[in-house]
Amino acid sequence: MTTYPAQNLVLTRTVTDPHTVHIAISGDLDYDTSEDFLETVVEEMDARPDLRELHLDCAELGTCDSMGLSILLMVHRRVTVAGIKLYLDNRRPALDRLLGITGTFGHFIGAPENEKVPTTGPQTRIPHPHDEN
């Protein structure tokens, strides 16, 4: 396990197998911290060519501002291109609210914002566009 501190953001990386990385986000994902977050994700992707699943544990995510949301969208694009499944695990209501207000809920979670989607379960996967239903 490796921890990457950045101002008021701490990212804790756990590699469970060659195909899976978990990054726990603790603190705010905002203008001041979003570049460090993106750098950490890109480093993990580059270091693991066999990566198939990236789990972002949002249980301790504090504030997520417009820059934080922008970086999450950028991460989503990058992992989609790389064929990696992205999970937003343990989402808190504030993150769901942000995704709903900005119209990105369905983009990230793959369900209409008025549909009940578990937020506190162990995993909530963001569907990959090439997944078969």
N, C-alpha and C positions, 0 to 999 in steps of 0.2 A: 504494500500500500504506500502511495506517495501523496504528500499534501503539497499543494501550491498556494501559498498565501498571496493576496493582492489587495492592499488597502482593507476594505471591509468585506472582502470575498475570500472564502477558503474553498478550494476545490480538492477533493480527496478522490484519488484514482485507485480503483481496485480491479485487477485483472483476474478473472475467474478461470479463464482458459484462453487459448490462442485466438479464439473467435469472438470473445465477449469482454467488453470493458464497461465498468460502472464508474461514473463520475458523480460524486455527491456534491451538490452545490449548497454552500452554507454562507448566507449573507446576501447582499444586494447585487443584482445583475443590472448594471446601469452604465451611464456614460463613462464613468471612471474605471470600471472593472471589465467591461464587455470585451475589450481587445485581449486581455489576459485569458479570459474564458475561451475565446475563439482560438487563440494560440495553443492552449492546452489541448483542445479537441483536435486541431490539425496535427499537432505532434503525435497524439495517440493514433490517429488514422495513418500517418506516414510511417510510424514505427511498427505497425501491424498490418501488413498487406493482406492477411487472411481474416481481418476483422469482419464480422458479419452482424454483430449486434452492439449498439451503443446505448447504454442506459443512463439517462440523466435523472438522478434522484433529487426531486424538488422538495422534499419534506422540510428542509431548512432554508429554502429560498425565501429571502425577505422581499424587498421591493424589486420589481422588474419594470424599468421605465421603457420609453420608446426605443432607446438604443439597445437595451437588453433584448427586447422583442425582435428588433432588427437582426441582432446576432443569432438569436434562436432560429429565425427564418433562414439566415445564411447557413447555419449548421445543417438545417433540414435539407437545403438544396445540395450541399456538399455530400452528405451521406447518401442521398438519393442517387446522385450521379455515380457514387462509388458502389452502389448496390448494398449498402448497409442499412439494417433495420434500426430505426430510432424509436426509443421508448422514453416517454416522460413519466417516470414513476413517482408515485406519492404526491401528485399535484395537490396544492392547497387551493381553497376556494378563490383566493385573490388572483392566482394565475389563471384559473378558469374564467374568472370575471374579465380579466384583461384580454384574454383570447376571444371572449364573446363580444366585448365592446368594440374591439378592432376588426371583427369579422374574420379572424384567423382560427377560430376554434375548430371549425370543420376541416380546415387545411391541416392543422396539426393532429387532431384527434380522429378525423375521418368520420365524424357524425355531425348532424345538424346540432346547433347550440342548444336547441330546446329538447333534444333527446337526452335521456339520462345516460351518462357515461361515468363509470366508477372513477373516483378521484383519489381514493385512499388505499386502493388495493395494491398488491405487491408490484404489479406491472400494468401499465396502460400503453400499448404499442401504437405508434403512429404508423398507419399502413403505408407500405411501399407501393408506388404506382404499378409495379409489375407483379404484385402479389395476385394469386388466383383466389377467387372467393369460394 
